[in-house]
Amino acid sequence: MNKKYLFLGITVVIFIAGFWLRGQLQIDSCLDNGGKWDYEKKECMGSNLTN
């Protein structure tokens, strides 16, 4: 039964880390292309990229 909880915990951590990493990659891509990231709107401004 402990293995179930361990597997569930690891799965949740990976899921959350994936969402965080996706956001960081969007910000990095925006900045690399000369844009400015608007943290309140969560969008790229001043670049050819959208999100």
C-alpha positions as a Markdown table, in Angstrom:
| # | Residue | x | y | z |
|---|---|---|---|---|
| 1 | Met | 0.0 | 0.0 | 0.0 |
| 2 | Asn | 2.9 | 2.4 | 0.7 |
| 3 | Lys | 4.1 | 1.8 | -2.9 |
| 4 | Lys | 0.7 | 3.2 | -4.2 |
| 5 | Tyr | 1.2 | 6.4 | -2.2 |
| 6 | Leu | 4.8 | 6.7 | -3.3 |
| 7 | Phe | 3.8 | 6.3 | -7.0 |
| 8 | Leu | 0.9 | 8.8 | -6.6 |
| 9 | Gly | 3.2 | 11.3 | -4.9 |
| 10 | Ile | 5.9 | 11.0 | -7.6 |
| 11 | Thr | 3.2 | 11.3 | -10.3 |
| 12 | Val | 1.8 | 14.5 | -8.8 |
| 13 | Val | 5.2 | 16.1 | -8.4 |
| 14 | Ile | 6.1 | 15.3 | -12.0 |
| 15 | Phe | 2.8 | 16.7 | -13.2 |
| 16 | Ile | 3.3 | 20.0 | -11.3 |
| 17 | Ala | 6.9 | 20.3 | -12.4 |
| 18 | Gly | 5.8 | 19.8 | -16.0 |
| 19 | Phe | 3.4 | 22.7 | -15.8 |
| 20 | Trp | 6.0 | 24.9 | -14.2 |
| 21 | Leu | 8.7 | 24.0 | -16.7 |
| 22 | Arg | 6.3 | 24.7 | -19.6 |
| 23 | Gly | 5.7 | 28.2 | -18.3 |
| 24 | Gln | 9.4 | 28.8 | -17.8 |
| 25 | Leu | 10.1 | 27.7 | -21.4 |
| 26 | Gln | 7.5 | 30.1 | -22.7 |
| 27 | Ile | 9.1 | 33.0 | -20.8 |
| 28 | Asp | 12.6 | 32.1 | -22.0 |
| 29 | Ser | 11.4 | 31.8 | -25.6 |
| 30 | Cys | 9.8 | 35.2 | -25.4 |
| 31 | Leu | 12.8 | 36.9 | -23.9 |
| 32 | Asp | 15.2 | 35.1 | -26.4 |
| 33 | Asn | 13.1 | 36.6 | -29.3 |
| 34 | Gly | 13.4 | 40.2 | -28.0 |
| 35 | Gly | 10.0 | 40.3 | -26.3 |
| 36 | Lys | 8.9 | 41.3 | -22.8 |
| 37 | Trp | 7.0 | 38.9 | -20.6 |
| 38 | Asp | 3.9 | 40.3 | -18.9 |
| 39 | Tyr | 3.6 | 38.3 | -15.7 |
| 40 | Glu | 0.1 | 39.5 | -14.8 |
| 41 | Lys | -1.3 | 38.6 | -18.2 |
| 42 | Lys | 1.0 | 35.7 | -18.7 |
| 43 | Glu | 1.8 | 36.6 | -22.3 |
| 44 | Cys | 4.6 | 37.8 | -24.4 |
| 45 | Met | 4.7 | 41.4 | -25.6 |
| 46 | Gly | 6.8 | 43.0 | -28.3 |
| 47 | Ser | 7.8 | 39.8 | -30.0 |
| 48 | Asn | 6.5 | 37.7 | -33.0 |
| 49 | Leu | 5.7 | 34.9 | -30.6 |
| 50 | Thr | 2.3 | 34.5 | -29.1 |
| 51 | Asn | 2.4 | 32.7 | -25.7 |
